[in-house]
Amino acid sequence: MAVIRTNVYVDGLNLYYRALRDTPFRWLDIGKLARLLLPRNEINRIRYFTALVIARPSDPMQPQRQQAYLRALQTIPDLTIHYGHLLAKKKRRPLSRPPEIGPRTVEILDTEEKGSDVNLASYLLVDGFDDEYELAVVISNDSDLELPIRMVREKLGKEVGVFDPSRRRSFELHNAASWYRPLRQGPLSASLFPDTPTGEQGGITKPAGW
C-alpha cells in the first residue's frame, strides 16, 4: 500500500486552550503525536502556529513556560514555528449582578490572538499549490478554517483531515473536511517529551507543575 505524503498544521493556542491547559499533557511532543495519530503516513512537514503570550499579574511566569516549550518543539525534525501576535486591551464590561450601590461595570484585560488562523490557512493553501502533500491534517476546531479546507479539497483536489481538540464538535470543520476525528486523551498522554529534551537548543527543562 502506498504511503501517503502528509503535512500537519497545528493551531497551537487552540490546541492548548481546548485540550492541554490544566492537564498533565502540556509538555506535548507534536512530532510524536503526529506519528502516533498517523502511523501509516509519511510526515513530510509539521507547521506549528502560535503567538507569544503576555505576562499577567496573576501568572507572570507564563511567557517563560511558553519559551521552554517552544525550545522543546524546535528539537523536532521538520517542524517549523510560525508566529501571529496577541493584542492586550483594557475593556470595561457590565457586571452580571451589579450591586444596588457602587460600580456597575468592571475593567478587564482582554487578550485577542491575531494572525495565527490566517497564517495557517495561507500555508495550507500555498503548500497545496506547491504539491508538498497528498493529505493535509489540521489540528484545530477553529471554524474560520472551513473555507481554506474546502478550497484545498475542491480547487486542488487534495484530502484534508481534522483532529478536533475540543469537546464541542465544530460542525463547520466536520462538514468541510475529508474526515474528522476528535483528539482524545490517549494519544496526548502517550506523546510527551522527556523532562529534558535533547537537541541543539540545549538547556531545555520541563516547567515546574507541567
N, C-alpha and C positions, 0 to 999 in steps of 0.2 A: 504494500500500500504506500502511495506517495506521501512524503512528509510535507505538511502544509507550512509554507513560509509565513511567519506571523509577527506582526508588530503589536506591542502592548502600550496603551495610553492610559496613564493613571492620573486621575483628578485628586491630587494629594490631600488638600484640605477637606474635600468632600469625603474621601475615604476616612480621614482621621475623625471628623466630627460625626460621621454616620456609623462607624464600626469600631474605631480604635480608642477613642477618648474614654478615660476611666476604666480601661480594661488592661489585662496583662499582655496585650498584643501590640503595644505601641512600638516596640523595638523590632519592627517588621522588615524582613528581608524580602524586598519586592521581587528580586530575581528568583529566589527560592519559591516564592508564592506563584510566580508565573509558570515555572516548570512543574509545580505540583498541580496547578489547575489545568495545564495544557501538556500532559506528558507525552503525547504523540506528535506535538508540533515542534518545528524549528523556530526558536525565538530569535528573530533577526535583530530586533531593537526594542528597547523599553524607553519610553519618554515619560518623565515624571514632572507634573505641573504643580506649582505651589506658589506661595508668596511668603516673604519674610514677615514673621509675626512681630507684634509690638509689645513691649513690656507694659504690664498693667500694675497698678498699685497692689492689687490682690494676688498677682503672680509675676514678680519681677524677673524670675529666672526662666520664664518661658522661651525667650529668644536663645538662651544658652542651650537649653534642651533641644530645640529645633536644630541649632547648628551642629550639635553632636550627631543627630540623626542624619542630617544632610551629608556630613562627612562619611558616615557609615554607608549611605547609599552610593557614594562615589567610589566605593570599593567594588561595586558590581559591574562586571564587564558589560559593555554595550548599553549601559544606562546613561541617559543624559537628563539634566535637570533644567527646567525652563521656568522662568520667574514672571509672575504678574506682580501686583503690589496691593497693599492694604491701605485703605483710607480710614483714618480715625476722626470722627467728628463728634462734637458735643451737641446733643439734641435734647429738647425739652418735651416731655411726654406727660399726658394726664394720668393721674393715679386712678386705678380701677375702683378703689374705695376711698375717695377723698374725705378727709375729716371735716366736721362742721366748722371748725375754726383752724386756720393755718393754711399752708400752701396746698394747692390742689394739683400741682404738677411736680415733676421731679426731673432733674437733669441727668442724662445718661451719656455714657461714652459708647457710641455706635461704631462698629468696625465693619467695613464693607470690602470684599475682595474684588479686585478689578483685573481683568486680563487673562486669567487662567483658562476660562472656558473658551475665549476667543483663540488663545494660543493653541489649546488642544484641538479645536475644530480646524484651525489653519493647518497644523501639521498632519492631522488625519487626512485632509484633502490633498495637500502637497505630496505627502509620501505615497498616497494612492496614485496621483498623476505620474510620479516617478517610478511606479511599479515596484515599490520596495516590499510589498507584501501581497499575499493572496488572501489572508484573513487579518483584519484589524480587531483587536479586543480592547474594549473600553471599560475601565473600572470607574464607575460613577453612577449617580442617579439624578444628575442634573438634566432636567427636561429641555434646557436650552440646546443640548446636543442632538436633539431629534432631527433637525434639518440637515446638518452635515452628515449624519449617519445615513439618512435617506439618500442624499446626493451621492455618497460613495457607492451605495448599492445600485442606485438607478442610473447614474451617469457613468460610473467607472466599472460597473459590473462585478464589484468585489464584495466579499462577505464581511459583515461586521457583527461581532458578538458583544454582549454586555454582561458583565458581572456587577450586580447592584449591591452596594454595601449597606443600603438602608433596609430597615424592617418594613418600610412602606413602599410598595411597588410603584415604580414610575410607569404608568400606562403608556406615556408618550414614547419612552425608550423601548418598552416591550413591543409596541406596535411597529416601531421603525427598524429594529434590529433583525438580523438573520436568525439569531437565537438570543435568549435572555435567561439568565440564571441568578439566583440570589448568591451572594458571597457569604458563605457560612463560617462559623467559628472554627470548625475542624481544620481547614486549610490554614487559617490565620495562626492558630496555636502551633501548627507544625512548621511554620515558616519564619521563625525568629532568628535574628542574628545571635552569635555568641556574645557574651557580655563585653568582650574586647575584640571587635572585628579587626582582621589584619589587612593591610593594604598600603599603598604608597602614602596615604594620608598620615598614618601613624597617630599614636596618642588618642585613640578613639575609645571612649568608655561609655557604657550604658548609663543614662542618667539615673540618679537615685530615685527610687519609687516607681521606676518603669519595670 
